[in-house]
Amino acid sequence: MWKRLSWPRGRTPHSKKPFAPLEDFYVVGPPLTPESGRLFVDREGIFQRLEELLRNPPQKVLVVLHGPERMGKTSILKSLGERLGPLYVPVFVDLQGLLSDPFRPIRSDQDLWQALMREIGRPFGISPEKGESVECFLDRLAPARGERFIVLMLDEFEKLEQRMDEGTISLDFPTYLRYLIQRRPELLVILSGHHALQERAGRYWESLMDIAHSVRVSYLEEDAARRLITDPWDGFRLQYTEESIQRLLLATGCHPMLLQLACSAVIQEVNSRMAREGYEVYPTARPEEVERALDRVLAEGGWCFDAIWDRLTEKQRAALIRLAQSPQLGAERWILWREAPGITEDVLRSLEERELLEVRGGYCRFRVDLLRRWLDRHFSTPHRSR
């Protein structure tokens, strides 16, 4: 049923059709949940792998869910409990929030374990006692837990490294975590972050390396990205030409969060046009509206690119700026990277490993063309036109 709207001044039911805006259910920023429906696409293989590792594995393992920024790792964790079923109790812990809580500061390993026990006990309505050990607490949980498993999910695990450097958390923390994983059959543990353990400094996670199994989260497959553009929910009315779909795919690189942000911006552009020109039951997004939507993403979605930028080294940043300002070949925007000054193969490969670049011999291109446009807009030299 269409929304009932009052007629704008000067317009009557006989002069123009009513304006019925397109609905926008795209999710930008917060993690997706099982209620997000078809917006949560192309993660079936990841869920299957997680289920294999957590359900009756040959031996207890530590699962490490890793991948670039804003790829949907937290969304996967938030939905995992429903996938695993009632025999598994998910305990999601945002370490960034936990470690920065000013009202319950973490100043020692004991403080951290106390905080984690509070989270573990929350689904059962049981709190740890002051000075209680983790094993005693788990024993006390046993009657309420029954035959169920506890799935402890530690998101943003790299945040612990800064605390280890500061000395507020010791290197004994990962050692004791390993002990609990191997000794307590009811406790399953997932670390989630931007890197596999093998990519981090060995002194932090050496005790966990041999029991860690990595599961990578990356860009959407093109078929899934197309479904997210053209068929995201029941009753979706917006139509796209193939040209407009290709523009969205190339600009976002099938990055799930950026694609949702761009599709939401397209709906806003089409709604603005229909408010001026009149209602359409099945409007088609025009190429110029898609371009304006992408400009809107660049203007309003800078926080996403800032998050990527903050995790780069100075050499990686300099290389990306030079590449963004280099000539591009054809519609697919390949760049002759050897002709860009000051770029070494080592830095190029490091950016490929971070999935920011695609490299083929002497050519490379940005996995996300919006990142190239953002860099060109923010770091272009004065004589360059934007």
N, C-alpha and C positions, 0 to 999 in steps of 0.2 A: 504494500500500500504506500502511495507517495505521501511525502510530508505535506501537510496543509499549511500553506503560506499565505500571508496577507499580500494583496496586490500592491506593487509599488505605485507611487503617485503617477498619474498620467497613463496607467496601463489598466485595461479592462479584460475580462475573459474573452471578449470578441476581438481585441486588438492583437494580442500575442498569447502564445501558450505559456503556462506557468513554468517557472524555473525549478527543476527538480535536480539538485546536485548529485553527483556521483558520490557514493559512500566510500570512505577511506578507512579500511581496517588494517593497513600495513603497520607493522610494529617497528619503530625506530628507537633504539636505545635500550629499553628493558629487554631482558632475556625472553625468548619464546617459551611457551609452556605447552602441555598437551592440549589445552583448550585453543591453541592458535590454529589448529586444523591444517589446511593445505599450505599455510604460510611456512610451515616447518617442512622443508623439502630436502631430498637427496641425502639423508643421513642414515638410511636403513643399514647400509654396510657397516657403519661405525657402531650402531646399536648392536648388530649381530656379533661383531668382534668383542665388544664389551661383555655381552652375555656369555660368550664362550670363555672369556678369562675369569669371570666372576662365578659362573655356575659349574661346579664340579671340575675344576681344572686338575691336571695331573699333580700339580703342587701349588701351594699358596704363592701368589705373586703380588707385586705392587704394580698397579696400572698407572701409566703416565699418559694423560690426554693432553696433546700439545698441538700448537699451530699458531699462525699469525694473529694479529689483533683483529677483534670483532668478527671472527669467523663462526661463532656460535658454540664455543666450548661450554659456556655457562648454560646455554639453552639445553644442550645435550644432558648435562648433569641434572638440571631441574626436571627433565622428563624421564630420567633413567629409572627412578623408583617405580613409575607406572609400568614401564616395560618389564622390569624384573618380577613384579608381582608381589603378593602379600607376604611372602616369606622373607622379603628383604626390606629393611627399614633404612631409607636414605637419610643421611645426616650431612647437609650441605653447609660448609663453613667458608665464608669469604674472608680470607686471611688479610686482605688489605684493610677491611673494616675492623677485624678483630685486633690487629696489631696497632691500629691508630685510635682505638677507643680511649678517650681521655678519662673516662670514669672508672675503667678497669684496666689500668696500664699493665703491659706485659714487660716485666723486668728480669725474668728468670725462666728457666725451663719449667720450674714448678708452676709459675703463673700461667704459662702456655698450656700445660697439661690440665690445669684446673679449668681453664677456659674451654678446652676441647671436651673435657668431661661434662661440663654444663651443657654443651651442644648435643653430646651423645645421649645424655639423660633426658633431654627435653621431650622427645616423642613418648617417653615412658612416664613422664611426670616425676622423675627422680633427680635430685641434685646431689653433687658430690659434697662430702663433708670436708671441713678444713683439714688439710694435711693428708687426706686419703690418697692412697696410691691408685694408679690406673687399674691394676689387676684386682685389687679389693673392690673397686667401684664396679668393674665388669662382673665380678662374682655377685655383687649385690643386685645388679640388674637382671641376673639370670632368671628369677621367677617371673618377672614382667616380660622379659624377652621371649621366653619359651623356646621354640625351635627356630625362631627367626634369626637372620643374619643382620649385622649392622654394617652398612656401607658408608664409611667415613670419606667424604669428598672434600679435599683441601684445595680450594680455588686460589689462583695467583701464588703458587708455592714459592716462586722466586723471591717474594717479599721476605721470606725467612732468611735469605742470604745476607741482606743488609743488617738484620739483627745479629746474625752470627759474626759479621765483621765488627759490629759495635761491641760484641761480647755480652749482650743481654740474653742471647740464646746461645748455648754451647753446641759444639759439634757432636755432643752426646745425643742430641735430640733425634737426628736421623738413625743413629745406632739403636736407640731404644724403640723407635718406630719399627725398625726391622725385627727386633725381638718380639714385639707384640704381634706383628703380622704372622710370624712363624709359630708363635706359641699359642695364640688365641684363635681357634678355628672359627669363632663367631664374628671376628673382626675382619672386614675387607676394606682396603684402602685404595683410593684414587687420588693422585696428584694431578692438578690441572694448571697449565701455564703456557708460556710462549715457546718453551724449549723442551726437547728431550733431555733426560739427565745426562746423557753422554755429551751434550753440547755445553754443559755447565762446568765450572771448575771442579775438578775431582775431589778436592779437599772437603767440599760441602756434602756431597752425596755418594762418596766412594763406598760406604757401607751398604748402599741400596742398589748399586749398579747391577749386580749379578741376579737380582730378583725382579728387576724392572722390565716391564713389557710396554712398549710405546704404541700408542694409537694416534695417528695424525688426523687433524681436522683442517681441511683446506677449502679451496674455491668450489662452488657448485659446478656440476656438470652442465653443459649447455642445454640439454633437454629439460633438466630441472629448473634452470634459470628461465627458460621460455615459459614453463608452466607458471612460475611465480609472476611473470609479467602478464600473461594472457588469461590465466584461470586460477586466481588466488583464492577465491571463495565463491560459494553458490550465489547466483544472481549478479555476477560481475558483468557490467554492461559496456565497459570501455573497449573499443576496438583499436587494433594497431595494424599499421602496414608493416610489411617485412623490412622496409627501410628503417622505420622507427625502432623495431625490435633490434636490428643490427646495431643501431646507434647506442642503445642501452647496454647491449652485451659488450660492445667494445669499450665504452666509457667506464663501466663498472668492473669489467673483467670477470663477471659472474661472482663478484664478492657479495655474500649474502646480505650483509647489513647495508652496504652502499646501494645495492639493487633495490632493497625495500625503500630506502630513502629517496632514490630517484623516481621510483614508481609512484610514491606518495606525492612527490613534487609534480609529476605529470598530471595526476588527478586534480591538483590545485590549479594548474594552468588551464586545463580543459573546463573546469567549473567556472573559472573567471571568464573565459570566452563565452560559455553558454549564458552566463548572467547578463552579458551584453547583447548577444545575438539571438538568444532564444533556445528553448529546450529541445533536446534530441533524446530519443529513447536509447539509441545505441550510437553515441558519438564516437568519432574516430580521432585519435590523437594525431595532430599534424606534426610534421618534422620540426617546424619552428617552435612548437610548444615543447617538444622533447628537448630541444636545445636550450630553451629558457629554463626548463626544469633542471637540466644539468648545471646551468649557471647558478641556479638557486642552491643546488647541493654544494657547489664550491663556496658560495657565500655563507650558507648556514651550517654546513657540515665540517667546518674547519677543525672541530674537536677530534674528528676521526683521523685526519691527516696529521694533526699535532701529536696524537698518540703514537703513530708510526714514526714520526720524525724524532721524538724524544728517545727512542730506543736505538738510534743509529749512531755509529761512530762519526767523527769529523770527516774521515776519508770517504765513508759511504755517503754522507750528505753532499760533499763536494762533487763526487762522481754523479750522483743523481741530478744535481743542478746542471752540470755540464751536459748530461744526456738530454735533459728536458729542453735545453736551448739548442740542441743539435738538429740539423735537417732530418726530416723523416721521408721515407720512401714509400709512396703509394698509399692506398687506403688502409692497409694493415699497419702502417706507421713503424716500419723497421728502421733502425738507426745503425749506421756504420760506426761502431763504438771505437774502433782503432783510430778513427780520425778525430775523435774527441780528445782534447789535450788533457794529459795528466791522469788518465784512467788506466789502472793496471789490471791484469787478468785476475789477480788475487781478489781485489776489491769487487770486480764484476761477479766473480763466482760467489763471493759472500752475499751479494745482493740477490743472486739467483737462488741461493739456499734459503734466504728469507722470503722467497717467492714474490719479490718485488719486480724482478726482471725475468724475462724469458730470453735465453741466449741460444743462438744457432750460429756456430762458427764465428765469423767476424761481424755478425749482426746481433742486435738485441732490441727488445722493445719492452715498454712498461706493461706489466700484467694488468694494471689498472690505469687506463688512460686518464682518468680524473686526477690521479696523483701527478702525472706529467703536467696537466693543465694547472694544477694547484701550485706546483713548483715554478712553472713558467710565470704564473701570475704574481707570486710572492718574491721571486728572486731574479726576475728578468732585469737585464742591464738597461740603463736609461735610454740608450739609442734603439732598443728593440721595441717594436710595436707589440702590444699585448693581444 
